Amino acid sequence: MKNALVTGGSRGIGRAVCIKLAASGNHIIINYRSNDAEAEKTAELVKEAGGTAELLKFDVADKAAIQTVLGTWIENNKDKPIEILVNNAGIRKDNLMLMMPDSDWEDVLHTNLDSFFYITKLALPSMMFKKFGRIVNVVSLSGVKGMAGQVNYSASKAAVIGATKALAQEVARRGVTVNCVAPGFIKTDMTDDINEGQFQQVIPMKRFGEADEVAEVVAFLASKASSYITGEVINVNGGLHT
Ligand code: NAP
């Protein structure tokens, strides 16, 4: 049984990933920011899937909280280190750049990009020591192609793609893989305010995706079966590439 940390595991894609990784026999560490009830519900669903779970509540945008909460967890669990890390927690705060408050730029970059750096830096040493690790970063179509109204979000996701490709080369010799999954439009709370009908014309599959359809790919990249894939970005977008 491997320890798998999933950030933003309380809802949406993160929850689906927790359940999928539990079904493959992993112990799931569910991170979330504030939604205790939804996090508990994910833990229940993990147990229903035959797995075990624990909650680890901290704000991924807060460097000090990462150091304190995750740092302490790692210190207290030296005998069972994190072998799978899914950097999934993310937010969007859309606006045209000319109208974008500095705080929306900063919030999105702290949550979506800085979290990758500080969390991965803590989880990496034991992976390097054990010569096994799977790091999967949930990015976005927006970071691959750029989307108007999402300069902050596109920048954060594109930066994580660049960091993934660089880190993959640094750690490959130690059996640690680093990959991205880039969803298109997926039905979660994040896309609640987006009208599916309006986008159906441009999506070749004529529908939004399900969180499960993303989780399936994350679980593959987190498994031993993906051993020769690293520095890769797998798009899960119903054919919406441009
Ligand atoms: P969601 O339904 O809004 O869920 C977001 C999750 O992230 C929740 O579990 C939330 O925790 C957690 N979270 C947010 N900010 C956090 C913070 N500062 N610290 C800790 N946890 C935090 O989002 P989603 O649609 O599942 O998105 C998951 C990932 O997929 C994100 O990185 C997003 O950018 C990416 N993505 C989504 C889509 C899409 O169409 N949905 C498309 C492309 C990429 P709480 O429950 O405590 O708030």
Residues whose N, C-alpha, C, O or C-beta is under 5 A from the ligand:
A	BS01	NAP	G8 G9 S10 R11 G12 I13 G14 Y32 R33 S34 N35 F58 D59 V60 A61 N88 A89 G90 I91 T111 V138 V139 S140 L141 P183 G184 F185 I186 T188 D189 M190 T191
